[in-house]
């Protein structure tokens, strides 16, 4: 079933908008990190985990902004911690957990089906 956006010319296609948000640099690594945690990690803990997994130097502000965007999308929830420091913990919502399961399946598919070599990657261009 297709939708007609002609009556709302500024309205974006929902799937395109979601993938636009999820295609940002840290969105998928944050979802993966939250899905793999047994507790509600802080921004600093997520920063360390994502940085060590990807060999990147990730700033606290970039992770915070990503968490805000994922919270707006309804994938992540913030939980204030009852400790002396004003630090929040983050976890996946029910929808976020469902999305995480799909991402794990996509990662499995990518690892099994796609063996890009450096030469293959250099020949791939965007649509």
N, CA, C and O atoms as a GROMACS GRO file, in nm:
protein
  508
    1UNK      N    1   0.084  -0.117   0.000
    1UNK     CA    2   0.000   0.000   0.000
    1UNK      C    3   0.088   0.124   0.000
    1UNK      O    4   0.181   0.133   0.080
    2UNK      N    5   0.061   0.215  -0.087
    2UNK     CA    6   0.139   0.339  -0.093
    2UNK      C    7   0.057   0.453  -0.037
    2UNK      O    8  -0.066   0.450  -0.036
    3UNK      N    9   0.128   0.553   0.010
    3UNK     CA   10   0.060   0.671   0.062
    3UNK      C   11   0.084   0.785  -0.034
    3UNK      O   12   0.186   0.792  -0.102
    4UNK      N   13  -0.012   0.873  -0.039
    4UNK     CA   14  -0.004   0.988  -0.127
    4UNK      C   15   0.025   1.110  -0.042
    4UNK      O   16  -0.059   1.151   0.039
    5UNK      N   17   0.142   1.168  -0.059
    5UNK     CA   18   0.180   1.286   0.016
    5UNK      C   19   0.155   1.414  -0.061
    5UNK      O   20   0.202   1.520  -0.020
    6UNK      N   21   0.080   1.406  -0.174
    6UNK     CA   22   0.060   1.525  -0.256
    6UNK      C   23  -0.021   1.631  -0.182
    6UNK      O   24  -0.004   1.750  -0.210
    7UNK      N   25  -0.108   1.591  -0.088
    7UNK     CA   26  -0.185   1.690  -0.014
    7UNK      C   27  -0.100   1.757   0.094
    7UNK      O   28  -0.137   1.862   0.146
    8UNK      N   29   0.013   1.697   0.128
    8UNK     CA   30   0.107   1.751   0.225
    8UNK      C   31   0.247   1.752   0.163
    8UNK      O   32   0.327   1.663   0.192
    9UNK      N   33   0.278   1.851   0.079
    9UNK     CA   34   0.405   1.850   0.006
    9UNK      C   35   0.528   1.852   0.095
    9UNK      O   36   0.634   1.806   0.052
   10UNK      N   37   0.519   1.904   0.218
   10UNK     CA   38   0.636   1.909   0.306
   10UNK      C   39   0.647   1.786   0.395
   10UNK      O   40   0.745   1.771   0.468
   11UNK      N   41   0.550   1.697   0.389
   11UNK     CA   42   0.551   1.576   0.471
   11UNK      C   43   0.646   1.474   0.409
   11UNK      O   44   0.639   1.445   0.290
   12UNK      N   45   0.734   1.421   0.493
   12UNK     CA   46   0.831   1.322   0.447
   12UNK      C   47   0.774   1.182   0.462
   12UNK      O   48   0.687   1.158   0.546
   13UNK      N   49   0.822   1.092   0.382
   13UNK     CA   50   0.784   0.951   0.391
   13UNK      C   51   0.839   0.898   0.523
   13UNK      O   52   0.958   0.913   0.550
   14UNK      N   53   0.755   0.836   0.607
   14UNK     CA   54   0.800   0.794   0.741
   14UNK      C   55   0.922   0.702   0.740
   14UNK      O   56   1.014   0.721   0.820
   15UNK      N   57   0.926   0.604   0.652
   15UNK     CA   58   1.040   0.513   0.650
   15UNK      C   59   1.168   0.585   0.612
   15UNK      O   60   1.274   0.559   0.670
   16UNK      N   61   1.160   0.676   0.518
   16UNK     CA   62   1.276   0.755   0.478
   16UNK      C   63   1.325   0.840   0.594
   16UNK      O   64   1.445   0.851   0.618
   17UNK      N   65   1.232   0.900   0.667
   17UNK     CA   66   1.268   0.984   0.780
   17UNK      C   67   1.334   0.902   0.892
   17UNK      O   68   1.433   0.945   0.950
   18UNK      N   69   1.280   0.784   0.920
   18UNK     CA   70   1.339   0.698   1.023
   18UNK      C   71   1.480   0.656   0.984
   18UNK      O   72   1.572   0.664   1.066
   19UNK      N   73   1.497   0.612   0.858
   19UNK     CA   74   1.631   0.570   0.816
   19UNK      C   75   1.728   0.688   0.812
   19UNK      O   76   1.848   0.671   0.831
   20UNK      N   77   1.676   0.806   0.786
   20UNK     CA   78   1.761   0.925   0.790
   20UNK      C   79   1.816   0.945   0.932
   20UNK      O   80   1.934   0.976   0.949
   21UNK      N   81   1.731   0.928   1.032
   21UNK     CA   82   1.774   0.941   1.171
   21UNK      C   83   1.866   0.827   1.213
   21UNK      O   84   1.968   0.849   1.279
   22UNK      N   85   1.830   0.704   1.174
   22UNK     CA   86   1.908   0.587   1.215
   22UNK      C   87   2.039   0.574   1.139
   22UNK      O   88   2.128   0.499   1.180
   23UNK      N   89   2.052   0.646   1.030
   23UNK     CA   90   2.175   0.644   0.952
   23UNK      C   91   2.283   0.736   1.005
   23UNK      O   92   2.393   0.741   0.951
   24UNK      N   93   2.252   0.808   1.109
   24UNK     CA   94   2.353   0.897   1.168
   24UNK      C   95   2.465   0.815   1.232
   24UNK      O   96   2.445   0.699   1.268
   25UNK      N   97   2.580   0.874   1.246
   25UNK     CA   98   2.702   0.803   1.282
   25UNK      C   99   2.691   0.710   1.401
   25UNK      O  100   2.738   0.596   1.394
   26UNK      N  101   2.630   0.753   1.510
   26UNK     CA  102   2.633   0.673   1.632
   26UNK      C  103   2.501   0.604   1.666
   26UNK      O  104   2.493   0.536   1.768
   27UNK      N  105   2.398   0.621   1.585
   27UNK     CA  106   2.267   0.566   1.620
   27UNK      C  107   2.270   0.414   1.636
   27UNK      O  108   2.227   0.363   1.740
   28UNK      N  109   2.319   0.342   1.538
   28UNK     CA  110   2.320   0.196   1.546
   28UNK      C  111   2.419   0.148   1.652
   28UNK      O  112   2.384   0.057   1.728
   29UNK      N  113   2.540   0.204   1.662
   29UNK     CA  114   2.628   0.162   1.771
   29UNK      C  115   2.568   0.184   1.910
   29UNK      O  116   2.591   0.104   2.001
   30UNK      N  117   2.492   0.292   1.929
   30UNK     CA  118   2.428   0.316   2.059
   30UNK      C  119   2.320   0.212   2.084
   30UNK      O  120   2.312   0.157   2.194
   31UNK      N  121   2.237   0.183   1.984
   31UNK     CA  122   2.133   0.081   2.001
   31UNK      C  123   2.197  -0.055   2.033
   31UNK      O  124   2.150  -0.126   2.122
   32UNK      N  125   2.302  -0.090   1.960
   32UNK     CA  126   2.370  -0.217   1.987
   32UNK      C  127   2.429  -0.220   2.128
   32UNK      O  128   2.416  -0.320   2.199
   33UNK      N  129   2.492  -0.112   2.169
   33UNK     CA  130   2.552  -0.106   2.303
   33UNK      C  131   2.445  -0.118   2.411
   33UNK      O  132   2.464  -0.189   2.509
   34UNK      N  133   2.333  -0.049   2.393
   34UNK     CA  134   2.226  -0.057   2.492
   34UNK      C  135   2.164  -0.197   2.496
   34UNK      O  136   2.128  -0.247   2.602
   35UNK      N  137   2.151  -0.259   2.380
   35UNK     CA  138   2.094  -0.393   2.374
   35UNK      C  139   2.181  -0.498   2.437
   35UNK      O  140   2.132  -0.603   2.480
   36UNK      N  141   2.311  -0.472   2.444
   36UNK     CA  142   2.407  -0.568   2.500
   36UNK      C  143   2.434  -0.546   2.648
   36UNK      O  144   2.507  -0.623   2.710
   37UNK      N  145   2.376  -0.440   2.706
   37UNK     CA  146   2.402  -0.408   2.846
   37UNK      C  147   2.300  -0.473   2.939
   37UNK      O  148   2.181  -0.482   2.906
   38UNK      N  149   2.346  -0.518   3.055
   38UNK     CA  150   2.257  -0.576   3.155
   38UNK      C  151   2.204  -0.467   3.249
   38UNK      O  152   2.108  -0.490   3.323
   39UNK      N  153   2.264  -0.350   3.247
   39UNK     CA  154   2.220  -0.239   3.331
   39UNK      C  155   2.199  -0.116   3.243
   39UNK      O  156   2.223  -0.121   3.122
   40UNK      N  157   2.154  -0.008   3.302
   40UNK     CA  158   2.131   0.116   3.228
   40UNK      C  159   2.258   0.201   3.230
   40UNK      O  160   2.282   0.273   3.327
   41UNK      N  161   2.338   0.194   3.124
   41UNK     CA  162   2.466   0.266   3.124
   41UNK      C  163   2.447   0.418   3.115
   41UNK      O  164   2.346   0.467   3.065
   42UNK      N  165   2.546   0.488   3.163
   42UNK     CA  166   2.551   0.634   3.153
   42UNK      C  167   2.607   0.673   3.016
   42UNK      O  168   2.652   0.587   2.940
   43UNK      N  169   2.602   0.801   2.987
   43UNK     CA  170   2.661   0.851   2.863
   43UNK      C  171   2.809   0.815   2.857
   43UNK      O  172   2.859   0.772   2.753
   44UNK      N  173   2.880   0.832   2.968
   44UNK     CA  174   3.023   0.802   2.972
   44UNK      C  175   3.049   0.654   2.945
   44UNK      O  176   3.141   0.620   2.871
   45UNK      N  177   2.969   0.565   3.005
   45UNK     CA  178   2.986   0.421   2.982
   45UNK      C  179   2.960   0.386   2.835
   45UNK      O  180   3.032   0.306   2.776
   46UNK      N  181   2.857   0.446   2.777
   46UNK     CA  182   2.828   0.422   2.635
   46UNK      C  183   2.941   0.474   2.548
   46UNK      O  184   2.982   0.409   2.452
   47UNK      N  185   2.992   0.591   2.582
   47UNK     CA  186   3.103   0.650   2.506
   47UNK      C  187   3.223   0.556   2.506
   47UNK      O  188   3.285   0.534   2.402
   48UNK      N  189   3.256   0.502   2.622
   48UNK     CA  190   3.370   0.411   2.632
   48UNK      C  191   3.346   0.282   2.553
   48UNK      O  192   3.434   0.235   2.482
   49UNK      N  193   3.226   0.226   2.564
   49UNK     CA  194   3.195   0.102   2.495
   49UNK      C  195   3.198   0.121   2.343
   49UNK      O  196   3.259   0.041   2.272
   50UNK      N  197   3.134   0.224   2.295
   50UNK     CA  198   3.129   0.249   2.151
   50UNK      C  199   3.269   0.281   2.098
   50UNK      O  200   3.307   0.233   1.991
   51UNK      N  201   3.344   0.360   2.171
   51UNK     CA  202   3.480   0.392   2.130
   51UNK      C  203   3.569   0.271   2.123
   51UNK      O  204   3.647   0.256   2.029
   52UNK      N  205   3.559   0.183   2.223
   52UNK     CA  206   3.645   0.064   2.223
   52UNK      C  207   3.601  -0.037   2.117
   52UNK      O  208   3.686  -0.105   2.059
   53UNK      N  209   3.470  -0.048   2.090
   53UNK     CA  210   3.422  -0.141   1.988
   53UNK      C  211   3.458  -0.097   1.846
   53UNK      O  212   3.483  -0.181   1.760
   54UNK      N  213   3.461   0.033   1.823
   54UNK     CA  214   3.482   0.085   1.688
   54UNK      C  215   3.617   0.152   1.669
   54UNK      O  216   3.647   0.200   1.559
   55UNK      N  217   3.699   0.157   1.773
   55UNK     CA  218   3.829   0.221   1.763
   55UNK      C  219   3.818   0.370   1.732
   55UNK      O  220   3.905   0.427   1.666
   56UNK      N  221   3.711   0.432   1.782
   56UNK     CA  222   3.689   0.574   1.754
   56UNK      C  223   3.696   0.654   1.884
   56UNK      O  224   3.667   0.603   1.992
   57UNK      N  225   3.734   0.779   1.870
   57UNK     CA  226   3.729   0.872   1.983
   57UNK      C  227   3.595   0.943   1.975
   57UNK      O  228   3.575   1.031   1.891
   58UNK      N  229   3.504   0.904   2.061
   58UNK     CA  230   3.367   0.955   2.058
   58UNK      C  231   3.350   1.058   2.168
   58UNK      O  232   3.385   1.032   2.283
   59UNK      N  233   3.295   1.173   2.134
   59UNK     CA  234   3.275   1.276   2.236
   59UNK      C  235   3.146   1.251   2.313
   59UNK      O  236   3.051   1.191   2.263
   60UNK      N  237   3.147   1.298   2.436
   60UNK     CA  238   3.030   1.284   2.523
   60UNK      C  239   2.910   1.358   2.463
   60UNK      O  240   2.797   1.311   2.471
   61UNK      N  241   2.935   1.474   2.403
   61UNK     CA  242   2.825   1.552   2.345
   61UNK      C  243   2.762   1.482   2.225
   61UNK      O  244   2.641   1.491   2.204
   62UNK      N  245   2.844   1.411   2.145
   62UNK     CA  246   2.789   1.337   2.031
   62UNK      C  247   2.698   1.223   2.078
   62UNK      O  248   2.592   1.201   2.019
   63UNK      N  249   2.739   1.152   2.183
   63UNK     CA  250   2.657   1.044   2.238
   63UNK      C  251   2.530   1.102   2.300
   63UNK      O  252   2.422   1.045   2.282
   64UNK      N  253   2.542   1.212   2.371
   64UNK     CA  254   2.425   1.276   2.432
   64UNK      C  255   2.324   1.318   2.327
   64UNK      O  256   2.204   1.295   2.343
   65UNK      N  257   2.372   1.378   2.220
   65UNK     CA  258   2.282   1.421   2.112
   65UNK      C  259   2.214   1.299   2.048
   65UNK      O  260   2.094   1.302   2.019
   66UNK      N  261   2.290   1.194   2.026
   66UNK     CA  262   2.235   1.072   1.968
   66UNK      C  263   2.127   1.014   2.060
   66UNK      O  264   2.021   0.974   2.012
   67UNK      N  265   2.154   1.009   2.190
   67UNK     CA  266   2.057   0.957   2.285
   67UNK      C  267   1.929   1.041   2.285
   67UNK      O  268   1.819   0.987   2.296
   68UNK      N  269   1.943   1.171   2.273
   68UNK     CA  270   1.827   1.259   2.266
   68UNK      C  271   1.744   1.227   2.142
   68UNK      O  272   1.621   1.218   2.150
   69UNK      N  273   1.810   1.210   2.028
   69UNK     CA  274   1.739   1.176   1.904
   69UNK      C  275   1.670   1.041   1.915
   69UNK      O  276   1.554   1.027   1.874
   70UNK      N  277   1.738   0.941   1.969
   70UNK     CA  278   1.679   0.808   1.983
   70UNK      C  279   1.564   0.808   2.084
   70UNK      O  280   1.470   0.731   2.071
   71UNK      N  281   1.573   0.895   2.185
   71UNK     CA  282   1.463   0.909   2.280
   71UNK      C  283   1.342   0.971   2.212
   71UNK      O  284   1.228   0.928   2.234
   72UNK      N  285   1.365   1.071   2.128
   72UNK     CA  286   1.257   1.134   2.052
   72UNK      C  287   1.189   1.033   1.960
   72UNK      O  288   1.067   1.038   1.942
   73UNK      N  289   1.267   0.942   1.902
   73UNK     CA  290   1.211   0.838   1.816
   73UNK      C  291   1.136   0.730   1.895
   73UNK      O  292   1.064   0.650   1.837
   74UNK      N  293   1.154   0.729   2.026
   74UNK     CA  294   1.086   0.630   2.109
   74UNK      C  295   1.163   0.500   2.125
   74UNK      O  296   1.107   0.401   2.174
   75UNK      N  297   1.290   0.498   2.086
   75UNK     CA  298   1.370   0.376   2.096
   75UNK      C  299   1.445   0.365   2.229
   75UNK      O  300   1.479   0.255   2.273
   76UNK      N  301   1.471   0.479   2.292
   76UNK     CA  302   1.552   0.484   2.414
   76UNK      C  303   1.475   0.560   2.521
   76UNK      O  304   1.400   0.653   2.492
   77UNK      N  305   1.496   0.519   2.646
   77UNK     CA  306   1.440   0.595   2.758
   77UNK      C  307   1.552   0.629   2.855
   77UNK      O  308   1.647   0.554   2.874
   78UNK      N  309   1.536   0.743   2.916
   78UNK     CA  310   1.633   0.793   3.015
   78UNK      C  311   1.578   0.764   3.154
   78UNK      O  312   1.459   0.784   3.180
   79UNK      N  313   1.665   0.718   3.242
   79UNK     CA  314   1.626   0.690   3.380
   79UNK      C  315   1.722   0.764   3.471
   79UNK      O  316   1.844   0.743   3.466
   80UNK      N  317   1.667   0.851   3.555
   80UNK     CA  318   1.752   0.921   3.652
   80UNK      C  319   1.796   0.823   3.758
   80UNK      O  320   1.717   0.744   3.809
   81UNK      N  321   1.925   0.828   3.790
   81UNK     CA  322   1.982   0.738   3.890
   81UNK      C  323   1.972   0.799   4.029
   81UNK      O  324   1.984   0.920   4.045
   82UNK      N  325   1.952   0.716   4.125
   82UNK     CA  326   1.943   0.761   4.264
   82UNK      C  327   2.080   0.749   4.329
   82UNK      O  328   2.099   0.675   4.426
   83UNK      N  329   2.177   0.823   4.274
   83UNK     CA  330   2.312   0.825   4.331
   83UNK      C  331   2.354   0.970   4.352
   83UNK      O  332   2.282   1.062   4.312
   84UNK      N  333   2.468   0.989   4.412
   84UNK     CA  334   2.510   1.125   4.447
   84UNK      C  335   2.540   1.213   4.325
   84UNK      O  336   2.524   1.335   4.333
   85UNK      N  337   2.582   1.155   4.214
   85UNK     CA  338   2.609   1.236   4.096
   85UNK      C  339   2.483   1.248   4.010
   85UNK      O  340   2.404   1.154   4.003
   86UNK      N  341   2.463   1.362   3.947
   86UNK     CA  342   2.343   1.381   3.864
   86UNK      C  343   2.360   1.314   3.727
   86UNK      O  344   2.363   1.381   3.624
   87UNK      N  345   2.369   1.186   3.730
   87UNK     CA  346   2.394   1.111   3.608
   87UNK      C  347   2.273   1.025   3.575
   87UNK      O  348   2.213   0.966   3.665
   88UNK      N  349   2.237   1.018   3.448
   88UNK     CA  350   2.124   0.937   3.406
   88UNK      C  351   2.173   0.807   3.344
   88UNK      O  352   2.286   0.798   3.296
   89UNK      N  353   2.087   0.709   3.346
   89UNK     CA  354   2.114   0.584   3.277
   89UNK      C  355   2.019   0.574   3.158
   89UNK      O  356   1.914   0.638   3.156
   90UNK      N  357   2.055   0.494   3.061
   90UNK     CA  358   1.975   0.480   2.940
   90UNK      C  359   1.948   0.334   2.911
   90UNK      O  360   2.030   0.247   2.939
   91UNK      N  361   1.831   0.309   2.855
   91UNK     CA  362   1.794   0.173   2.817
   91UNK      C  363   1.702   0.179   2.696
   91UNK      O  364   1.649   0.284   2.660
   92UNK      N  365   1.685   0.064   2.634
   92UNK     CA  366   1.596   0.055   2.520
   92UNK      C  367   1.451   0.043   2.569
   92UNK      O  368   1.424  -0.025   2.668
   93UNK      N  369   1.359   0.108   2.500
   93UNK     CA  370   1.217   0.090   2.526
   93UNK      C  371   1.175  -0.044   2.465
   93UNK      O  372   1.258  -0.112   2.405
   94UNK      N  373   1.051  -0.081   2.480
   94UNK     CA  374   1.002  -0.204   2.417
   94UNK      C  375   1.020  -0.198   2.266
   94UNK      O  376   1.061  -0.297   2.204
   95UNK      N  377   0.990  -0.084   2.207
   95UNK     CA  378   1.010  -0.067   2.062
   95UNK      C  379   1.158  -0.072   2.029
   95UNK      O  380   1.198  -0.130   1.928
   96UNK      N  381   1.241  -0.012   2.114
   96UNK     CA  382   1.385  -0.016   2.096
   96UNK      C  383   1.440  -0.158   2.102
   96UNK      O  384   1.529  -0.194   2.026
   97UNK      N  385   1.386  -0.239   2.192
   97UNK     CA  386   1.428  -0.379   2.203
   97UNK      C  387   1.389  -0.457   2.077
   97UNK      O  388   1.465  -0.540   2.028
   98UNK      N  389   1.270  -0.428   2.026
   98UNK     CA  390   1.227  -0.493   1.902
   98UNK      C  391   1.320  -0.452   1.786
   98UNK      O  392   1.360  -0.535   1.706
   99UNK      N  393   1.351  -0.323   1.780
   99UNK     CA  394   1.441  -0.274   1.676
   99UNK      C  395   1.580  -0.338   1.691
   99UNK      O  396   1.642  -0.376   1.592
  100UNK      N  397   1.627  -0.351   1.815
  100UNK     CA  398   1.757  -0.414   1.842
  100UNK      C  399   1.760  -0.556   1.784
  100UNK      O  400   1.859  -0.595   1.722
  101UNK      N  401   1.653  -0.632   1.804
  101UNK     CA  402   1.649  -0.768   1.751
  101UNK      C  403   1.660  -0.768   1.598
  101UNK      O  404   1.723  -0.856   1.540
  102UNK      N  405   1.598  -0.670   1.533
  102UNK     CA  406   1.609  -0.660   1.387
  102UNK      C  407   1.751  -0.623   1.345
  102UNK      O  408   1.803  -0.674   1.246
  103UNK      N  409   1.813  -0.534   1.420
  103UNK     CA  410   1.950  -0.493   1.389
  103UNK      C  411   2.046  -0.611   1.405
  103UNK      O  412   2.137  -0.628   1.324
  104UNK      N  413   2.025  -0.692   1.508
  104UNK     CA  414   2.109  -0.812   1.526
  104UNK      C  415   2.093  -0.905   1.407
  104UNK      O  416   2.192  -0.960   1.358
  105UNK      N  417   1.971  -0.923   1.359
  105UNK     CA  418   1.948  -1.007   1.242
  105UNK      C  419   2.016  -0.949   1.118
  105UNK      O  420   2.074  -1.022   1.039
  106UNK      N  421   2.009  -0.818   1.102
  106UNK     CA  422   2.075  -0.753   0.988
  106UNK      C  423   2.226  -0.767   0.998
  106UNK      O  424   2.294  -0.789   0.897
  107UNK      N  425   2.279  -0.754   1.120
  107UNK     CA  426   2.424  -0.770   1.138
  107UNK      C  427   2.466  -0.913   1.103
  107UNK      O  428   2.567  -0.934   1.036
  108UNK      N  429   2.388  -1.010   1.147
  108UNK     CA  430   2.416  -1.150   1.116
  108UNK      C  431   2.413  -1.170   0.964
  108UNK      O  432   2.502  -1.234   0.907
  109UNK      N  433   2.311  -1.117   0.899
  109UNK     CA  434   2.299  -1.128   0.754
  109UNK      C  435   2.420  -1.065   0.685
  109UNK      O  436   2.477  -1.123   0.593
  110UNK      N  437   2.458  -0.947   0.730
  110UNK     CA  438   2.571  -0.878   0.669
  110UNK      C  439   2.701  -0.956   0.687
  110UNK      O  440   2.781  -0.967   0.594
  111UNK      N  441   2.721  -1.011   0.806
  111UNK     CA  442   2.843  -1.087   0.831
  111UNK      C  443   2.848  -1.215   0.749
  111UNK      O  444   2.956  -1.256   0.706
  112UNK      N  445   2.735  -1.279   0.728
  112UNK     CA  446   2.731  -1.405   0.654
  112UNK      C  447   2.728  -1.386   0.503
  112UNK      O  448   2.784  -1.468   0.429
  113UNK      N  449   2.666  -1.282   0.456
  113UNK     CA  450   2.640  -1.268   0.313
  113UNK      C  451   2.734  -1.174   0.239
  113UNK      O  452   2.759  -1.190   0.120
  114UNK      N  453   2.786  -1.078   0.308
  114UNK     CA  454   2.863  -0.975   0.240
  114UNK      C  455   3.008  -0.979   0.288
  114UNK      O  456   3.036  -0.953   0.405
  115UNK      N  457   3.097  -1.011   0.198
  115UNK     CA  458   3.240  -1.006   0.225
  115UNK      C  459   3.299  -0.899   0.135
  115UNK      O  460   3.348  -0.928   0.026
  116UNK      N  461   3.294  -0.776   0.182
  116UNK     CA  462   3.351  -0.667   0.104
  116UNK      C  463   3.502  -0.669   0.119
  116UNK      O  464   3.555  -0.682   0.230
  117UNK      N  465   3.570  -0.655   0.011
  117UNK     CA  466   3.714  -0.632   0.015
  117UNK      C  467   3.734  -0.483  -0.007
  117UNK      O  468   3.640  -0.413  -0.045
  118UNK      N  469   3.852  -0.436   0.015
  118UNK     CA  470   3.878  -0.294  -0.005
  118UNK      C  471   3.844  -0.250  -0.147
  118UNK      O  472   3.791  -0.141  -0.166
  119UNK      N  473   3.874  -0.334  -0.246
  119UNK     CA  474   3.846  -0.296  -0.384
  119UNK      C  475   3.696  -0.291  -0.410
  119UNK      O  476   3.649  -0.208  -0.488
  120UNK      N  477   3.620  -0.380  -0.347
  120UNK     CA  478   3.474  -0.379  -0.365
  120UNK      C  479   3.415  -0.252  -0.306
  120UNK      O  480   3.331  -0.187  -0.368
  121UNK      N  481   3.458  -0.216  -0.186
  121UNK     CA  482   3.404  -0.098  -0.122
  121UNK      C  483   3.435   0.028  -0.204
  121UNK      O  484   3.350   0.115  -0.216
  122UNK      N  485   3.553   0.037  -0.261
  122UNK     CA  486   3.588   0.157  -0.337
  122UNK      C  487   3.506   0.169  -0.466
  122UNK      O  488   3.496   0.278  -0.522
  123UNK      N  489   3.447   0.057  -0.514
  123UNK     CA  490   3.365   0.063  -0.635
  123UNK      C  491   3.218   0.084  -0.609
  123UNK      O  492   3.139   0.096  -0.703
  124UNK      N  493   3.178   0.090  -0.482
  124UNK     CA  494   3.038   0.108  -0.446
  124UNK      C  495   3.009   0.256  -0.433
  124UNK      O  496   3.085   0.329  -0.369
  125UNK      N  497   2.901   0.301  -0.494
  125UNK     CA  498   2.860   0.441  -0.482
  125UNK      C  499   2.717   0.445  -0.431
  125UNK      O  500   2.644   0.347  -0.440
  126UNK      N  501   2.679   0.559  -0.378
  126UNK     CA  502   2.542   0.577  -0.328
  126UNK      C  503   2.444   0.578  -0.446
  126UNK      O  504   2.482   0.602  -0.561
  127UNK      N  505   2.319   0.551  -0.413
  127UNK     CA  506   2.215   0.549  -0.516
  127UNK      C  507   2.192   0.684  -0.578
  127UNK      O  508   2.107   0.697  -0.666
   0.00000   0.00000   0.00000
